[in-house]
């Protein structure tokens, strides 16, 4: 059952532009030159209850803008969004009780007080009794491996401890829909693993729907079967990671161990030769001609061993994130 | 049985205000030095008392020295407990994106700011008591004991004055949704507040045309009205409370309207 529906969702921002120099400063003071930025351009998708979906793309691709629209922080310029049967921007209380937004680079914990103070306020806001609040704090603290950290001022906590406390306070009301914007940002590898494990447990235990953005491919590959790849505001891919690999890499590697060596030029007719080292040859072959090319190699050359592989997804998506282009 | 139901209901209703108050109070107590500085920064009425006494203008205007002392000390107390900075903090939260988590909770963000102000006022109470104690020693013969009814009316007027001032600033804070530097308007509000509220001079000292004009603005009710009640001056209680109620209602409605319009422009910057 679809719990999040986005139809033709578009978001445009108006930005005041200014050129450097005193003349332009005065010009800017009296007359602002506004330009329109298309942050999200007509995206459509559905997310089912209990799904964990990775939302990936380069910086400025439109991921965070989309998350903000889905949780009701900002209005879409066009299109419609339904989350748990509600229109998010109306921010009805019943809707807000079902969702949470966790931002890796922003926090809701009170900086100078221990997390327990923020937790107490949230418990009161969501109408939890003391007993219920204590039960939930204990349960989440145990899942997150938090203990005395909850009594220390937030400013004294490490980044990992702070993120775990942030998750605790954000999940105290037991939301069924989680919007997570880079929840592992800046965390060391152990803390990243801990947070991932916690999210998987939470998803499993409460059948929560999780939409997660991250620049760490480890978060996506270990948690999400489905990914949405957004690029320049448009949805480039909505499907499994394997499908995305096919889309991003239309070739496969074939590593051949031969009984005797042949010149490199012999293999260049099959595709791009990546490695040529004596009897060992690695060729990148287009998927469309893969079967025929492979048969040809096997019939033409004395092959001792053969291995077929895909370029790793981390590498493919990492290239996109690094280059900002597809 | 009925009492228990009522008590349970009250405890349930008070849980949220009490959690907001106690957490904000705890936060304020983290900044001990800041509280002292804030309290000291509100001693303008005491300076004005000194100026008025030195200039010896009170008798010329038909105001006794004793009344002036009482008035300015009362104005000092009122100013301490009606301090409002919501425009600055709302602007910061708006620009930094700290408003985002508040918007996603089933609690109107207004209450967070309102209770943080009340908590701050509780935290400066001991400092104000110390300053009053110092004045009792420094100005022999100035102390007076208000009657119980005066005290009750004063506390009610003080609470309403703070609320009206808060609502006025909240209304202007909503402009943050349209412009990045709405807190500049705080300075614009400061001028009429200084001169029309009775902070630098009692309204009685102004020419009749100006003091009559002032009464058509909210400012005298924010400071002069509660200060006069505490000082034991002759005040029109019904008119004063009615004016506070009506100004408060007007600011509340306009503030809510601007919120509804303005929040559409929130872009969650920095978040």
Boltz contact constraints between the chains, C-beta under 6 A:
constraints:
  - contact:
      token1: [A, 68]
      token2: [B, 268]
      max_distance: 6.0
  - contact:
      token1: [A, 73]
      token2: [B, 100]
      max_distance: 6.0
  - contact:
      token1: [A, 73]
      token2: [B, 268]
      max_distance: 6.0
  - contact:
      token1: [A, 74]
      token2: [B, 267]
      max_distance: 6.0
  - contact:
      token1: [A, 74]
      token2: [B, 268]
      max_distance: 6.0
  - contact:
      token1: [A, 75]
      token2: [B, 264]
      max_distance: 6.0
  - contact:
      token1: [A, 93]
      token2: [B, 106]
      max_distance: 6.0
  - contact:
      token1: [A, 96]
      token2: [B, 104]
      max_distance: 6.0
  - contact:
      token1: [A, 96]
      token2: [B, 106]
      max_distance: 6.0
  - contact:
      token1: [A, 97]
      token2: [B, 106]
      max_distance: 6.0
  - contact:
      token1: [A, 101]
      token2: [B, 104]
      max_distance: 6.0
  - contact:
      token1: [A, 103]
      token2: [B, 271]
      max_distance: 6.0
  - contact:
      token1: [A, 106]
      token2: [B, 97]
      max_distance: 6.0
  - contact:
      token1: [A, 106]
      token2: [B, 271]
      max_distance: 6.0
  - contact:
      token1: [A, 108]
      token2: [B, 101]
      max_distance: 6.0
  - contact:
      token1: [A, 110]
      token2: [B, 27]
      max_distance: 6.0
  - contact:
      token1: [A, 112]
      token2: [B, 30]
      max_distance: 6.0
  - contact:
      token1: [A, 113]
      token2: [B, 26]
      max_distance: 6.0
  - contact:
      token1: [A, 113]
      token2: [B, 27]
      max_distance: 6.0
  - contact:
      token1: [A, 117]
      token2: [B, 23]
      max_distance: 6.0
  - contact:
      token1: [A, 117]
      token2: [B, 26]
      max_distance: 6.0
  - contact:
      token1: [A, 120]
      token2: [B, 19]
      max_distance: 6.0
  - contact:
      token1: [A, 121]
      token2: [B, 19]
      max_distance: 6.0
  - contact:
      token1: [A, 121]
      token2: [B, 23]
      max_distance: 6.0
  - contact:
      token1: [A, 124]
      token2: [B, 15]
      max_distance: 6.0
  - contact:
      token1: [A, 124]
      token2: [B, 16]
      max_distance: 6.0
  - contact:
      token1: [A, 124]
      token2: [B, 19]
      max_distance: 6.0
  - contact:
      token1: [A, 125]
      token2: [B, 105]
      max_distance: 6.0
  - contact:
      token1: [A, 125]
      token2: [B, 107]
      max_distance: 6.0
